[in-house]
Amino acid sequence: MPTATDQPAGHSPGASPAPTAVAPIAAQRRSRWMRAIGVLLWLIGLAVPLILSPAWITIAGVFAIYAIAALSQDVVLGRAGMYDMGHAVFFGVGAYVTGILSLSFNWPVLWTIPVGVVVAAALGAILSAPIVKLRGDYLLVATIGFNAIFTLAMQNNLMGLTGGADGLFGVSGPSVFGHAFGTQSDLFYLNWVLMALVLWVMRNLDHSALGRTFRYIKYDELAATTLGVNARNYKVAAFALSAGIASVAGSLLAMQLSAVSPGSFLFTDSVVLFAIVLVGGQASVPGVLLGTALMFVVPQIFSDFAQYRYFVFGILMILVMILRPQGIWPARKGGL
């Protein structure tokens, strides 16, 4: 028969489990609930074209595009901890690849998306390889230079393909099984589905060895290097992955606007993506989505003041950095 001495020290019958045992269970339950709520909200979003006006359908479609772009920024900033202030470059690469291939070479527009991903990822790796050893402000300044060079190259009609300062016009939506995506409702569904795909990628990244390594490098690069992690290679991989995702958003924007121009990928656009991640919460998918909504959806509610969205967003960013420096909806410990 068991006696009191059979019990572990400090444990009494009927005592609650140790906090260390309860915490993972609570985190798993919270994760399941968050995932279920996210799926429900995405499904509700499918009803947008059925219940809202054409103007709001367009706004919802643009929200999905910029959410993808902001999530790509979060890979390199929120997860890998690198200050990339030129992320609009990769956003623009996707748009220009789609515009050039579809207009100049008559490619089916959907086929241009994977090409844009490959081109942007390769460019991200090539551009980042010599600069990832830089830290903080130095890396930030280098990426600003990339954005300035990209914009100037597009304005000067690179290789006679980019249309100069006026850009490219006439990019059409895709055609799937004979159905042409020509309306804003059709394009919304395309954007919404691809946003779900990117959200799935982000969720798997958070639970993968790659995502954990990004976090190790962000929080203690020296310790990660001591354990045998090649920090430089992983930083380049973060840039390549974020660039590939950003290019998807660029391709969708080209279809949404039926045009591509250098004015859509200026330094200010990189600043906006950077600020969305900071204000929403680094390494937090709900935070990034909330930040995107604050930037692109909320101003439409006050349409008379929409032209002041940068002013309002700037004030909001200052307040958040003072009152809640970790962001409105920061990631929980461990990045989940």
C-alpha positions as semicolon CSV with decimal commas, in nm:
position;residue;x (nm);y (nm);z (nm)
1;M;0,000;0,000;0,000
2;P;0,144;0,343;-0,090
3;T;0,251;0,562;0,194
4;A;0,319;0,931;0,228
5;T;0,683;0,862;0,163
6;D;0,591;0,732;-0,184
7;Q;0,488;1,083;-0,292
8;P;0,746;1,311;-0,450
9;A;0,888;1,572;-0,218
10;G;0,675;1,882;-0,193
11;H;0,375;1,708;-0,351
12;S;0,051;1,638;-0,170
13;P;-0,241;1,427;-0,290
14;G;-0,494;1,634;-0,478
15;A;-0,248;1,911;-0,548
16;S;-0,278;2,082;-0,887
17;P;-0,020;2,003;-1,155
18;A;0,297;2,207;-1,156
19;P;0,282;2,534;-1,351
20;T;0,544;2,404;-1,590
21;A;0,307;2,124;-1,689
22;V;0,001;2,347;-1,715
23;A;0,164;2,621;-1,925
24;P;0,216;2,415;-2,244
25;I;-0,139;2,280;-2,223
26;A;-0,281;2,631;-2,184
27;A;-0,067;2,753;-2,474
28;Q;-0,191;2,471;-2,696
29;R;-0,553;2,546;-2,611
30;R;-0,500;2,915;-2,676
31;S;-0,335;2,834;-3,008
32;R;-0,626;2,612;-3,112
33;W;-0,878;2,879;-3,019
34;M;-0,686;3,146;-3,208
35;R;-0,661;2,921;-3,512
36;A;-1,034;2,846;-3,501
37;I;-1,121;3,216;-3,468
38;G;-0,888;3,299;-3,757
39;V;-1,048;3,039;-3,984
40;L;-1,394;3,166;-3,888
41;L;-1,302;3,527;-3,967
42;W;-1,156;3,422;-4,302
43;L;-1,475;3,233;-4,388
44;I;-1,685;3,534;-4,289
45;G;-1,466;3,743;-4,519
46;L;-1,583;3,533;-4,813
47;A;-1,923;3,703;-4,777
48;V;-1,776;4,051;-4,839
49;P;-1,875;4,064;-5,210
50;L;-2,226;3,955;-5,118
51;I;-2,302;4,217;-4,856
52;L;-2,082;4,521;-4,923
53;S;-2,071;4,786;-5,193
54;P;-1,819;4,769;-5,481
55;A;-1,605;5,035;-5,314
56;W;-1,570;4,829;-4,996
57;I;-1,502;4,514;-5,199
58;T;-1,207;4,695;-5,355
59;I;-1,088;4,810;-5,012
60;A;-1,110;4,454;-4,880
61;G;-0,912;4,328;-5,179
62;V;-0,641;4,589;-5,126
63;F;-0,633;4,498;-4,755
64;A;-0,557;4,136;-4,847
65;I;-0,276;4,246;-5,080
66;Y;-0,109;4,471;-4,825
67;A;-0,160;4,211;-4,552
68;I;0,049;3,970;-4,761
69;A;0,315;4,240;-4,810
70;A;0,319;4,324;-4,437
71;L;0,344;3,956;-4,341
72;S;0,644;3,926;-4,572
73;Q;0,802;4,225;-4,397
74;D;0,737;4,051;-4,065
75;V;0,949;3,753;-4,173
76;V;1,265;3,962;-4,196
77;L;1,184;4,220;-3,926
78;G;0,966;4,043;-3,670
79;R;1,110;3,694;-3,692
80;A;1,472;3,738;-3,801
81;G;1,515;4,079;-3,637
82;M;1,670;4,265;-3,934
83;Y;1,586;4,626;-4,018
84;D;1,474;4,615;-4,380
85;M;1,353;4,960;-4,487
86;G;1,355;4,877;-4,858
87;H;1,097;4,601;-4,867
88;A;0,889;4,775;-5,134
89;V;1,161;4,666;-5,379
90;F;1,045;4,304;-5,366
91;F;0,681;4,414;-5,368
92;G;0,761;4,599;-5,691
93;V;0,956;4,310;-5,845
94;G;0,648;4,089;-5,834
95;A;0,433;4,360;-5,989
96;Y;0,680;4,435;-6,268
97;V;0,742;4,067;-6,347
98;T;0,367;4,018;-6,385
99;G;0,327;4,334;-6,593
100;I;0,621;4,266;-6,824
101;L;0,553;3,896;-6,882
102;S;0,180;3,940;-6,937
103;L;0,196;4,253;-7,155
104;S;0,524;4,214;-7,345
105;F;0,541;3,835;-7,374
106;N;0,170;3,740;-7,355
107;W;0,215;3,503;-7,062
108;P;-0,101;3,389;-6,878
109;V;-0,106;3,617;-6,578
110;L;-0,128;3,339;-6,319
111;W;0,191;3,183;-6,454
112;T;0,375;3,505;-6,383
113;I;0,322;3,475;-6,005
114;P;0,563;3,182;-5,946
115;V;0,815;3,343;-6,179
116;G;0,792;3,663;-5,974
117;V;0,845;3,461;-5,654
118;V;1,161;3,301;-5,791
119;V;1,300;3,629;-5,930
120;A;1,226;3,823;-5,610
121;A;1,366;3,549;-5,383
122;A;1,684;3,530;-5,591
123;L;1,719;3,910;-5,589
124;G;1,658;3,915;-5,213
125;A;1,935;3,660;-5,161
126;I;2,178;3,840;-5,393
127;L;2,118;4,186;-5,245
128;S;2,123;4,071;-4,884
129;A;2,429;3,845;-4,900
130;P;2,685;4,130;-4,873
131;I;2,492;4,333;-4,614
132;V;2,344;4,088;-4,360
133;K;2,656;4,122;-4,148
134;L;2,554;4,484;-4,088
135;R;2,351;4,557;-3,778
136;G;2,071;4,792;-3,684
137;D;2,091;5,136;-3,841
138;Y;2,364;5,036;-4,087
139;L;2,149;4,761;-4,238
140;L;1,852;4,999;-4,246
141;V;2,046;5,260;-4,444
142;A;2,171;5,000;-4,692
143;T;1,818;4,877;-4,764
144;I;1,699;5,235;-4,811
145;G;1,960;5,262;-5,084
146;F;1,820;4,953;-5,258
147;N;1,475;5,112;-5,264
148;A;1,611;5,434;-5,416
149;I;1,803;5,244;-5,686
150;F;1,501;5,030;-5,773
151;T;1,268;5,327;-5,811
152;L;1,521;5,514;-6,024
153;A;1,578;5,210;-6,249
154;M;1,204;5,165;-6,307
155;Q;1,160;5,536;-6,385
156;N;1,438;5,515;-6,645
157;N;1,261;5,237;-6,835
158;L;1,504;4,956;-6,751
159;M;1,592;4,759;-7,069
160;G;1,298;4,927;-7,238
161;L;1,053;4,704;-7,050
162;T;0,931;4,893;-6,744
163;G;0,751;5,182;-6,916
164;G;0,947;5,459;-6,750
165;A;0,782;5,700;-6,511
166;D;0,437;5,621;-6,653
167;G;0,472;5,249;-6,591
168;L;0,274;4,970;-6,758
169;F;-0,100;4,967;-6,824
170;G;-0,352;4,701;-6,920
171;V;-0,261;4,417;-6,683
172;S;-0,566;4,192;-6,678
173;G;-0,695;3,949;-6,421
174;P;-0,636;3,576;-6,465
175;S;-0,861;3,328;-6,641
176;V;-0,926;2,998;-6,463
177;F;-1,116;2,717;-6,639
178;G;-1,255;2,969;-6,884
179;H;-1,372;3,213;-6,616
180;A;-1,206;3,553;-6,646
181;F;-1,141;3,732;-6,317
182;G;-1,252;4,070;-6,444
183;T;-1,459;4,215;-6,160
184;Q;-1,352;4,347;-5,823
185;S;-1,542;4,060;-5,659
186;D;-1,344;3,805;-5,859
187;L;-1,016;3,972;-5,772
188;F;-1,116;3,990;-5,407
189;Y;-1,163;3,614;-5,396
190;L;-0,825;3,561;-5,563
191;N;-0,656;3,794;-5,312
192;W;-0,840;3,639;-5,019
193;V;-0,742;3,282;-5,114
194;L;-0,376;3,374;-5,165
195;M;-0,376;3,559;-4,833
196;A;-0,498;3,236;-4,669
197;L;-0,213;3,050;-4,837
198;V;0,040;3,300;-4,701
199;L;-0,116;3,275;-4,353
200;W;-0,073;2,897;-4,374
201;V;0,292;2,946;-4,470
202;M;0,344;3,182;-4,175
203;R;0,184;2,936;-3,932
204;N;0,406;2,655;-4,054
205;L;0,709;2,882;-4,037
206;D;0,635;2,953;-3,671
207;H;0,631;2,580;-3,594
208;S;0,929;2,486;-3,811
209;A;1,299;2,450;-3,734
210;L;1,364;2,738;-3,975
211;G;1,130;2,969;-3,785
212;R;1,283;2,873;-3,450
213;T;1,630;2,940;-3,587
214;F;1,522;3,285;-3,704
215;R;1,408;3,359;-3,349
216;Y;1,733;3,232;-3,199
217;I;1,930;3,463;-3,427
218;K;1,703;3,757;-3,349
219;Y;1,726;3,725;-2,971
220;D;2,086;3,605;-2,930
221;E;2,291;3,570;-3,247
222;L;2,610;3,500;-3,056
223;A;2,456;3,209;-2,867
224;A;2,303;3,070;-3,187
225;T;2,640;3,091;-3,362
226;T;2,807;2,916;-3,068
227;L;2,562;2,627;-3,114
228;G;2,670;2,590;-3,477
229;V;2,408;2,802;-3,655
230;N;2,539;2,978;-3,967
231;A;2,372;3,311;-3,894
232;R;2,467;3,466;-4,227
233;N;2,305;3,190;-4,432
234;Y;1,987;3,201;-4,228
235;K;1,964;3,578;-4,258
236;V;1,997;3,551;-4,635
237;A;1,727;3,282;-4,629
238;A;1,499;3,519;-4,433
239;F;1,548;3,790;-4,693
240;A;1,482;3,546;-4,978
241;L;1,167;3,406;-4,817
242;S;1,026;3,748;-4,734
243;A;1,106;3,874;-5,085
244;G;0,927;3,579;-5,246
245;I;0,614;3,638;-5,037
246;A;0,623;4,012;-5,107
247;S;0,633;3,944;-5,482
248;V;0,299;3,762;-5,457
249;A;0,145;4,080;-5,317
250;G;0,304;4,280;-5,600
251;S;0,158;4,052;-5,867
252;L;-0,186;4,082;-5,710
253;L;-0,155;4,461;-5,693
254;A;-0,073;4,475;-6,065
255;M;-0,394;4,281;-6,140
256;Q;-0,597;4,487;-5,893
257;L;-0,491;4,821;-6,044
258;S;-0,451;4,692;-6,403
259;A;-0,126;4,889;-6,398
260;V;0,225;4,901;-6,257
261;S;0,413;5,224;-6,189
262;P;0,722;5,326;-5,988
263;G;0,505;5,548;-5,771
264;S;0,355;5,243;-5,599
265;F;0,690;5,123;-5,461
266;L;0,857;5,430;-5,316
267;F;1,053;5,456;-4,994
268;T;0,737;5,577;-4,818
269;D;0,571;5,244;-4,902
270;S;0,861;5,060;-4,738
271;V;0,818;5,282;-4,433
272;V;0,449;5,195;-4,417
273;L;0,520;4,821;-4,423
274;F;0,789;4,865;-4,158
275;A;0,553;5,070;-3,940
276;I;0,265;4,822;-3,975
277;V;0,480;4,547;-3,823
278;L;0,602;4,771;-3,540
279;V;0,258;4,908;-3,454
280;G;0,074;4,577;-3,488
281;G;0,332;4,363;-3,311
282;Q;0,644;4,192;-3,435
283;A;0,623;3,818;-3,512
284;S;0,248;3,833;-3,449
285;V;0,017;3,743;-3,738
286;P;-0,292;3,893;-3,568
287;G;-0,090;4,206;-3,491
288;V;0,026;4,249;-3,850
289;L;-0,330;4,202;-3,979
290;L;-0,456;4,455;-3,726
291;G;-0,185;4,702;-3,827
292;T;-0,278;4,660;-4,194
293;A;-0,644;4,722;-4,114
294;L;-0,554;5,038;-3,922
295;M;-0,359;5,165;-4,220
296;F;-0,586;5,074;-4,510
297;V;-0,936;5,005;-4,380
298;V;-1,001;5,237;-4,085
299;P;-0,922;5,555;-4,287
300;Q;-1,198;5,460;-4,530
301;I;-1,452;5,483;-4,250
302;F;-1,355;5,848;-4,223
303;S;-1,322;5,896;-4,598
304;D;-1,323;6,275;-4,573
305;F;-0,996;6,249;-4,381
306;A;-0,844;5,957;-4,573
307;Q;-0,581;6,182;-4,731
308;Y;-0,438;6,234;-4,384
309;R;-0,387;5,863;-4,319
310;Y;-0,008;5,896;-4,300
311;F;-0,048;6,178;-4,049
312;V;-0,292;5,979;-3,835
313;F;-0,086;5,661;-3,865
314;G;0,228;5,852;-3,765
315;I;0,059;5,984;-3,450
316;L;-0,072;5,635;-3,374
317;M;0,275;5,489;-3,417
318;I;0,422;5,745;-3,175
319;L;0,154;5,670;-2,916
320;V;0,196;5,295;-2,950
321;M;0,573;5,317;-2,919
322;I;0,531;5,524;-2,600
323;L;0,242;5,338;-2,439
324;R;0,291;4,989;-2,580
325;P;0,635;4,954;-2,737
326;Q;0,586;4,582;-2,800
327;G;0,297;4,662;-3,039
328;I;-0,081;4,649;-3,013
329;W;-0,096;4,268;-3,037
330;P;0,254;4,134;-2,973
331;A;0,356;3,772;-3,016
332;R;0,354;3,562;-2,704
333;K;0,673;3,422;-2,562
334;G;0,830;3,187;-2,810
335;G;0,682;3,367;-3,106
336;L;0,355;3,172;-3,109
